[in-house]
Amino acid sequence: MKDNLTVEGTNGAILMQIPLNQRATFRWVASPGSELVVPATANNGLIIQTPTASGTPSLTSTVFIEEQ
């Protein structure tokens, strides 16, 4: 697991974009058959970005992964 990285990863395909107010709380649960699929290859994974024009955003997230 990699966390608290100091640089952004290289973006590939954008799987989902959810515009939110910075003070909003949000929860997303995938419907069966609509899960996000990521290939199981070396140094591959998900990036959770907080694009902002200025300031330092604070983000806490929890991601559950099911391997098949």
Order of alpha helices (4+ residues) and beta strands (2+ residues): none
